[in-house]
Amino acid sequence: MTHPLRISFEFFPPQTLDASFRLWETVQMLAPLKPSFSSVTYGAGGTTRKLTHEAVATIRQNYGLNIAAHLTCVDATKVETLEIAEAYAAAGVTEIVALRGDAPKGAARFEAHPEGFASSVELVEALTKTGKFKIRVGAYPEPHPDAVNSFADVTWLKRKIDAGATSAITQFFFNTDSFFRFRDACVKAGITAPIIPGILPIISWEGAKKFSARCGTQVPPALDEAFRLAIRDGQEESLALTQCTSLCAQLIKGGVEDLHFYTLNRPHLTREVVRALGITTDVALEKVA
């Protein structure tokens, strides 16, 4: 019997030689787990535009993975953005994760380029018109830092789906109730597209807390205390595996069939979590990798 769970991974493009080795180690280790797709991020302000394209093309050619390339609205005209999309299509990429994008370094908030897309909705509409891509978008089970209220994220997601997106990947969260509440609110709003939970395996608790503060993810006090004690006792890695596996198991119990892992190009914990959930590697693919 095949496992009903589908998994996917996020990688980011390397900016140094050491980071290149880490990316290829990550892909080699996770490719045998047969992800349904793998996404490659796009730096703030388009800073990794060329690197993203190179990483996307290389991963697709060498590992045969289904790649969903990130594309944002930041610091580019509409023409430039659609040229990047065309370059992805020419490289055989058929999926795009369409995002508004974060503010460029040094900027307090996102400002649309005068000749660029003002929002992810506009970007999705333009990509849909090309007819070349399956489009995924972001979703926020806990309010996005720019959201005016908690329902705004549901409304905004509906607009993106109505514009042509076929699925959404959420920001990471530590509280499964946040995800289930959001999913229920989306269903009530008439959203039928799959909403895939984004999972952050905790490589460093201090790093995860900083990341959470930036993107509005709530940190449960009990989890913070558990990690404080685990770090004191040299058990941070063990707790990270237990916490992430438990979070995923609760989601699966609640009917989730897809999980998207933010690997941070550190594959070991992600692989252990996926194995703990019952997904094993494709031996033939592992030998190739």
QUIVENRA-V62534 format. One record per residue. N is the residue number from 1. OMEGA is omega in degrees with one decimal (* if undefined). BURIAL is 1 if it has 24 or more other ideal C-beta (glycine too) atoms within 12 Angstrom, else 0. Layout:
BEGIN
N;OMEGA;BURIAL, N;OMEGA;BURIAL
END
This chain:
BEGIN
1;-179.5;0, 2;-179.7;0, 3;-176.0;0, 4;-174.7;0, 5;173.3;1, 6;-179.4;1, 7;174.9;1, 8;-174.5;1, 9;171.5;1, 10;174.5;1, 11;170.8;1, 12;-174.4;1, 13;-177.3;1, 14;176.9;1, 15;177.1;0, 16;179.2;0, 17;178.7;0, 18;-179.8;0, 19;177.1;0, 20;179.4;0, 21;-178.2;0, 22;178.7;1, 23;-176.2;1, 24;174.9;1, 25;-179.8;0, 26;-178.9;1, 27;179.9;1, 28;-177.2;1, 29;-173.4;1, 30;180.0;1, 31;-179.6;1, 32;178.2;1, 33;173.8;1, 34;177.5;1, 35;177.2;1, 36;170.3;1, 37;173.8;1, 38;-179.3;1, 39;177.8;1, 40;-172.7;1, 41;-172.5;1, 42;-172.6;1, 43;178.5;1, 44;179.4;1, 45;179.4;0, 46;-173.7;1, 47;-179.3;0, 48;-174.7;1, 49;-178.0;1, 50;-179.2;0, 51;178.5;1, 52;-179.3;1, 53;-179.9;1, 54;-179.1;1, 55;179.6;1, 56;-177.1;1, 57;-177.4;1, 58;-179.4;1, 59;-178.7;1, 60;-177.4;1, 61;-171.8;0, 62;-174.7;0, 63;177.1;1, 64;179.8;0, 65;173.3;1, 66;-173.2;1, 67;171.3;1, 68;-176.0;1, 69;177.0;1, 70;175.3;1, 71;-178.2;1, 72;-179.0;1, 73;-168.7;1, 74;170.8;1, 75;176.3;1, 76;175.5;1, 77;176.9;0, 78;-179.7;1, 79;-179.5;0, 80;-178.8;0, 81;-179.6;1, 82;174.2;1, 83;177.7;0, 84;177.9;1, 85;179.0;1, 86;178.4;0, 87;175.0;1, 88;-179.1;1, 89;179.7;1, 90;178.7;0, 91;177.4;1, 92;-179.7;0, 93;-177.5;1, 94;179.2;1, 95;176.7;1, 96;169.5;1, 97;-174.2;1, 98;-175.1;1, 99;172.1;1, 100;-179.8;1, 101;178.6;1, 102;176.7;1, 103;176.4;0, 104;-178.3;0, 105;178.1;0, 106;179.5;0, 107;-177.2;0, 108;-178.5;0, 109;179.6;0, 110;172.5;1, 111;-178.9;0, 112;172.6;1, 113;-178.2;1, 114;179.6;0, 115;-176.0;0, 116;176.2;1, 117;-176.5;1, 118;-176.3;0, 119;177.0;1, 120;178.9;1, 121;178.6;1, 122;179.6;1, 123;179.4;1, 124;179.2;1, 125;-178.3;1, 126;179.0;1, 127;178.9;1, 128;-179.1;1, 129;-179.9;0, 130;-179.4;1, 131;-173.6;0, 132;-170.0;1, 133;162.5;1, 134;-171.6;1, 135;173.8;1, 136;-179.6;1, 137;178.2;1, 138;176.9;1, 139;-171.8;1, 140;179.3;1, 141;171.8;1, 142;-167.5;1, 143;173.2;1, 144;-178.9;1, 145;-179.3;0, 146;-176.1;0, 147;-179.9;0, 148;174.8;0, 149;-173.2;0, 150;-179.4;0, 151;-176.6;0, 152;-178.2;0, 153;176.7;1, 154;179.7;1, 155;-177.8;1, 156;178.3;1, 157;179.8;1, 158;178.5;1, 159;-179.6;1, 160;178.4;1, 161;178.6;1, 162;-179.7;0, 163;176.6;1, 164;177.9;1, 165;-175.9;1, 166;175.1;1, 167;-179.9;1, 168;175.3;1, 169;-175.9;1, 170;165.4;1, 171;179.6;1, 172;-179.2;1, 173;178.6;1, 174;-176.5;1, 175;-177.2;1, 176;178.6;1, 177;178.3;0, 178;-179.5;1, 179;-176.3;1, 180;176.8;0, 181;-179.6;1, 182;179.9;1, 183;179.3;1, 184;179.5;0, 185;178.8;1, 186;178.3;1, 187;-179.9;0, 188;-179.7;0, 189;177.7;1, 190;177.9;0, 191;-179.4;1, 192;-179.8;0, 193;178.1;1, 194;175.1;1, 195;-173.3;1, 196;178.2;1, 197;173.7;1, 198;-175.3;1, 199;177.2;1, 200;171.9;1, 201;-171.2;1, 202;177.7;1, 203;178.4;1, 204;-177.5;0, 205;178.8;1, 206;177.8;0, 207;-179.3;0, 208;179.7;1, 209;178.0;1, 210;178.4;0, 211;-179.4;1, 212;-178.9;1, 213;-179.3;0, 214;-172.7;0, 215;173.5;1, 216;177.4;0, 217;-179.4;1, 218;178.2;1, 219;179.4;1, 220;-179.7;0, 221;-179.1;0, 222;178.9;0, 223;177.7;1, 224;179.6;0, 225;179.3;0, 226;179.4;1, 227;177.7;1, 228;-179.6;0, 229;-179.7;0, 230;178.5;0, 231;178.2;0, 232;-175.7;0, 233;179.5;0, 234;-176.4;0, 235;-175.5;0, 236;-177.6;1, 237;-179.6;1, 238;178.5;0, 239;-179.6;1, 240;179.0;1, 241;-179.5;1, 242;-177.2;1, 243;-176.0;1, 244;179.2;1, 245;179.6;1, 246;178.0;0, 247;-179.5;1, 248;-179.2;1, 249;177.5;0, 250;179.2;1, 251;179.7;1, 252;178.2;1, 253;-180.0;0, 254;174.5;0, 255;179.8;0, 256;-179.0;1, 257;-180.0;0, 258;175.4;1, 259;-179.7;1, 260;-175.0;1, 261;172.9;1, 262;-169.8;1, 263;-173.3;1, 264;-176.9;1, 265;174.2;1, 266;-164.0;1, 267;-167.8;1, 268;-177.3;0, 269;178.1;1, 270;-179.6;1, 271;-178.9;1, 272;178.7;1, 273;-178.7;1, 274;177.2;1, 275;178.9;1, 276;178.5;1, 277;173.9;1, 278;178.2;0, 279;-178.6;1, 280;-174.8;0, 281;171.2;0, 282;-172.7;0, 283;-178.5;0, 284;-179.8;0, 285;179.4;0, 286;-180.0;0, 287;178.7;0, 288;-177.9;0, 289;*;1
END
